[in-house]
Structure formats: structure tokens, C-alpha cells
Amino acid sequence: MGSLCVPTQPLNYPLARRDDSVVDKYHGVVIPDPYQWLENPDSEETKEFVRKQSELTDSVLKSCETRDKLREKLTQLFDFPKYDVPFRAGDNNYFYFHNTGLQPQRVLYVQDCLDAKAEVLLDPNRLSEDGSVALKIWGVSQDAKYLAYGISSRGSDWVTVRVMTVHDKAVQPDILSWVKFSDVSWTKDSKGFFYSRYPAPKDGDNLDAGTETNVNLHHQLYYHFLGTDQSEDILCWKDSDNPKHMISASVTEDGKYALLYIFENCDPVNKVHVCDLSALPNGLQGYRGTDELLPFNKLIDHFEASYGFVANDETVFTFRTNKNAPKYKLVRVDVKEPGSWCDVIQEHEKDVLESAVAVNNNQLVVNYLSDVKSVLQLRDLRTGGILKHNLPIDIGTVNGISARRKDSIVFIGFTNFLIPLIIYQCNLQNKVPEMKIFREITVPGFDRASFNVNQVFVDSKDGVKIPMFIVGGKDISLDGSNPCLVFGYGGFSVSVTPYFSMARLVIAKHLGVIFCLANIRGGGEYGEEWHKAGALAKKQNCFDDFISASEYLIAAGFTQPSKLCIEGGSNGGLLIGACINQRPDLFGCALAHVGVMDMLRFHKFTIGHAWTSDFGCSDNEEEFHWLIKYSPLHNVRRPWEQTQACQAFQYPSTMLLTADHDDRVVPLHTLKYLATMQHVLCTSAHNSPQTNPIVGRIERNAGHGCGRPTQKLIDEAADRYAFMAKVLGAHWIE
């Protein structure tokens, strides 16, 4: 198999030094790691490797005929107004995010009431010349007097928190550094807020935050009083015996309690401790200048299930949990009687309870996921969760429910493959809820009627049915001639539901591409059993599911291997790497974004240790043997040497994408995998028939993905899909 329109001669790949003296031993097994030097992002040798790879990729992209047309069309169609679901604070203050079209970052607005003129509260676009400073976290005080906001630079997960007064937009002197994986939760008196942070790195003053690879340890909970220096913040909780744990806190709407959530890793399980703030003799002020931690009571002190707070009536708390309920349920407990647990809404036989929001005093807006499509209901909180009404929505995804317990007006965000966003305003004051469109986002020049969306259920290798959405033009010929793009994730209980992507609709219209979303195991689409069926020793199910979905598209006549591209990011980047290693004959192109590619050493860098819940860890002998079987870095083989039947095969044309300030899945994963693929597959010393290009796109001043400026999103989409079009032989359609 080979891609169409490939160079007649192999590319002139830069030589990367192989250090064959570097080997690691795992439980008696010796594993060479000749490119371990690429783990140092600051070395001149690594920088030179990146420079040469970027030059190679630029030369390939210059030959992609559709690149300029894609960039032009994407720029044109990206230029539409974007909004998020509004949220409320104070008596009548409403806040929402808005991007006029091509602004690098979305802007936070405030208005005194829904009919009042909106004013800019915080515009991140004014904080940098290149748009690389993004708003990452935020929290408005309950009285709407203050905004605490965290900004990140160049895509890093590190956040610096500042404070602003809402009425006059004045930035206060408060500066909180080295915040990461944190929320901001104000106390009811608006005197300050809880947040989580790591200790300052030893070389913090000279650190280019986001490029470091040091392990993140000792997450701690602090409380910050307005107008004080960070050095005076109260250390509220720490656990020196468990340095890998992560923590967050939230204050209940009545202001009486602080809830502490403790996470061991990325598994959907956590502990919950509760502090009665109203019972502190001298309030939080009494802890200033002391080493005493807050008196949290251990409501749930075992990592056995997930607990997410929904509401409380005095000491009676309602949680969403997967305790003995893999599809989740709502439970209630009196924190004064820790053994008083009872069900509010029992687990559904088939559908997953995605979220529940307490509104209108004693009602719940409940969002279920049914075969990867949202179902919205109104239930009663105090009478056992009795169903009152089904709320009418189209087929797609509820991506936001915004209301406080006391609010009778609820804002609901809805999207799907063909609808950018509809924000509904739901009035619960009447006996029958009134749903009306508050704001509908439209794209000038985009006709949703010219597309079809279907969902199919594909048999995986072991017979399990895998749902897949197929999005394409109205008149698809099932003759195998269509370019096809399949996206997957399959990990960490993340549900990938229908969502709007302007870039993919552009390639559907102008390149004739059929876009498919495969909801493989490992995600949360059918609850925890679905997640666990694609994790740890069962991770291979993810790859089998994705391969089966791809084979279905070929067997059903949608496409053929040379016309088939696969794409995924992060854990989905691992998915792409593993699949092209295992079935290089099945695909014509592969796009792997910020992938976890070194499955033996991922836990040694930044927050990688938290992923062992899904992957396992090479420090454990049994888990090492799981990982070595599919680790992308360690399973690159020359298909033409494997069997007689594979002699005509080569790897698909591949683009590996990463960014220099990705401090979540650090770039070394992509760089080591890229060097390995080029050495094994592309060097003339191996009499290689590999003419399909293997290239890396390394973005500068960007991170794992969040907060990337609009222009960078457009440029990257134009590059990767122009590359895809070139190698699949897809031509521009006006």
C-alpha cells in the first residue's frame, strides 16, 4: 500500500545521532533508548534537531497545492461570532465569553442585566502582541464585586492569578504564581478564595515556564486574602506522604462549607473532605500566621468511586457518583451522619448520567448520554428525583448548563456537527418549562442542509458494538473513492460527543472528505465499564476498536486504504501511533497530535504520573509487559521485512504534531518517535521502499492545545489538512 501523489524519491531526512550506549533495564529486559538525549529541551542538539525537522516539514508543505486555499477559506469561515453560555453572579450581573470572529482569544464581558449593554471586563488580547496569553481559570465572587482570573502564556499549564474589581475594571496588586490544575472558589464574604498550587521550582526565576519536564509533585491547597502578598496565604491542606495526589476545593452556594477533593491520578475516583467554615471560631482569619491546617472532616476517605458535589441543604449533601453505579447516579448523605447514604436518582440501565445542576430551589436539570447523544430532563430534588419534564433538544451535545440553586432561569448550550451553538433560555417559573432560543450562532456562507450525519454501530474484533458518527455531503458514492478522516480518543473516561468543527466541514465541502468520529472503548460514552474495557491490561481494545471502525468504512464502500486518514490528539495521539504500527497497510495518512509515544517513561515527566491509572507503569513488571507490546516508540517495524505478504507495504504518510511549550505531554514523546520512525523506515541503509513522508510539525510558543490563538488554529489546520489532501490525492472543489 502507498499514498497517492507521493514524491518519486524519498525525502532527504536529517540524520539524528543515535546513542546506542543508552539502555534501560526493566525487570530483566534490556530496552535501548538511543534518542534519550531528545528528552532535554534546552540542549543545543535538541534545538538543532527541531530546526532541521521544521525545515523538512516546511519543504513538504510548500508542495501541498491546497494549503493556501485552505488557509484562505478557513480564515473566511472562522470569522463568525462565537459565544459561551452566560453565567450569573450577584443580584443581576451576567458574564459571558465572546469572540467577534478572528480575535486571538475570547473576551470576557459583563452586563448589569440581560437587557443592559455588555461591557468588556477582561480582554486577554491586550496582554500580548501575538495573542499567546490566554485566560485559563476564573471565578467571580458571589456578590459580583471581584473577578479572580488566571492567565497562561504560550499554552503552558502554569497559571498566574490576578484580581480585578468588576465595577471599575481595576486590576488589583494581588499576584499568585505557580498555580496549576486549579479552580478559584470564593468564600461568601468575598474576602478571598481557595486555589491550588505547586511549590515554586528551584530555578523558577529563570524558567521558561512550559518547556520544563520536571515532575509535578506536592499539590497544595491555599486560601488567599484580597490585598495581601502570596507569601501570607493560608496553607489549608497538604499531604506530604502522597506527593503525587492532586487537590481542589469549592465553597458551597450557601457559603457554609468548603469541600476538599483529593485525586490519586486521572481515574474517576476521589476522596471528599468537608470543612464547616461557619464553625471556625475566628473564621479563616484565625489561621493567618499559623502552621495549622483547616479542620476538614473526612466524609469519603477511600479511592473507591467518584463523587461530585451537586447541592446541599444545610448538612444534607447531594453528590453524583459511580459508587456501585458505573453509569452514575445521584446520592444523598447527611454529613453529621456519614452512614446515612441513600439514592436520589438511581443508575439508568443504559444511559450515563453526565451531569446534574440544582436550580429553582428544588429542581434538577439532568443531562444523560444515550448512545453518545444528550438527553435533557427536569427532575425534582426533594422527592427522590422524580421526572417532571423532558426538555426538547435536537440530536447532539449539551455542552453547558448554567444556573445557581436560587435561579429560575437556566441557560443551556447545545451543539452538534452542523450547529456551532444554540444557547437556550429555559424559564422554570411556569408549570411547564419554557425553552426559547436566547442566542443562535450562525456561520455566513455555511449551509448545514448540504450535509448528512449518520450513526452506525460497528462490530469490533471481539464482537462489541462500537458507535461511529459519519458526516459527509448529501451525495456520497459508495465506490471506495472518497477521502475519509477518522478521529478517535478512547481514554480517561472522556466522552467525545458530537461537536462543531469548522475546519472539518471545510475539508468535507472543498476536499470531498467524509469525517468520522469513532467512540471507541476507554472513553466514558457508556460509563465506567466502557472506560475500564479500554484501560490498563485491556488497552489493546482501543486500537482494535479503531482499526475495526476503519475496516468498516472500507468494507461499506466509503473509502479505501490509500484514501483513509486517521487523526487523534494526546491519548488519541497514542492511539494513532499504535494503530499505524500495528496496521500500516490500512491507512494512507496519519495525523498524531501531542501524543503519548514513550509508554515506558511517560510517568517521569510533569504530570505524566497521573496517567498510570489508564496505562499502568513500567516500574511494575506486569504492567511493563502490557506497555511494551503497544508503546508507539518501541514498536516501529519495517512492514516489508515482517512477512512475505507485507513486502509491498510501507507506513502511511505521517505528520506528528507537537508544541514547544506543551508541559502536559512534553514534546520529547513526539521527537523521539519521529527520530525512531525516520531511522527505522526512511534510511537508505535499510533498502527502504518508504516514499510516504514521515514529518513533524513543531509549533512555537504554544502548548497542549488550550488557549491557542485563532491564527495558530487556522494555520495548523491548513497545514495538516493540506498535507492530508496531498498524500490522499484529494483535490479542491469549489
Sequence and secondary structure as in RCSB ss.txt:
>XXXX:A:sequence
MGSLCVPTQPLNYPLARRDDSVVDKYHGVVIPDPYQWLENPDSEETKEFVRKQSELTDSVLKSCETRDKLREKLT
QLFDFPKYDVPFRAGDNNYFYFHNTGLQPQRVLYVQDCLDAKAEVLLDPNRLSEDGSVALKIWGVSQDAKYLAYG
ISSRGSDWVTVRVMTVHDKAVQPDILSWVKFSDVSWTKDSKGFFYSRYPAPKDGDNLDAGTETNVNLHHQLYYHF
LGTDQSEDILCWKDSDNPKHMISASVTEDGKYALLYIFENCDPVNKVHVCDLSALPNGLQGYRGTDELLPFNKLI
DHFEASYGFVANDETVFTFRTNKNAPKYKLVRVDVKEPGSWCDVIQEHEKDVLESAVAVNNNQLVVNYLSDVKSV
LQLRDLRTGGILKHNLPIDIGTVNGISARRKDSIVFIGFTNFLIPLIIYQCNLQNKVPEMKIFREITVPGFDRAS
FNVNQVFVDSKDGVKIPMFIVGGKDISLDGSNPCLVFGYGGFSVSVTPYFSMARLVIAKHLGVIFCLANIRGGGE
YGEEWHKAGALAKKQNCFDDFISASEYLIAAGFTQPSKLCIEGGSNGGLLIGACINQRPDLFGCALAHVGVMDML
RFHKFTIGHAWTSDFGCSDNEEEFHWLIKYSPLHNVRRPWEQTQACQAFQYPSTMLLTADHDDRVVPLHTLKYLA
TMQHVLCTSAHNSPQTNPIVGRIERNAGHGCGRPTQKLIDEAADRYAFMAKVLGAHWIE
>XXXX:A:secstr
   TT  SS          TT EEEETTEEEE TTGGGG TTSHHHHHHHHHHHHHHHHHHTT TTHHHHHHHHH
HHH S EE   EEETTTEEEEEEE SS SS EEEEESSTTS  EEEE GGGS SSS EEEEEEEE TTSSEEEEE
EEETT S EEEEEEETTTTEEEEEEEEEE S   EE TTSSEEEEEE    TTGGG  TTS        EEEEEE
TTS GGG EEEE  TT TT EEEEEE TTSSEEEEEEESSSSS  EEEEEEGGG TTTGGGGTT       EEEE
 SSSS EEEEEEETTEEEEEE TT TT EEEEEETTEEEEEEEEE   SSSEEEEEEEETTTEEEEEEEETTEEE
EEEEETTTTT EEEEE   SSEEEEEE  TT SEEEEEEE SS SEEEEEEE SSSS EEEEEEEE  TT  GGG
EEEEEEEEE TTS EEEEEEEEESS   SS S EEEE    TT        HHHHHHHHHS  EEEEE  TTSST
T HHHHHTTSGGGTHHHHHHHHHHHHHHHHTTS  GGGEEEEEETHHHHHHHHHHHH GGG SEEEEES    TT
TGGGSTTGGGGHHHH  TTSHHHHHHHHHH GGG    HHHH GGGTT    EEEEEEETT  SS THHHHHHHH
HHHHHHH GGGT    S EEEEEESS  SSTT  HHHHHHHHHHHHHHHHHHHT     
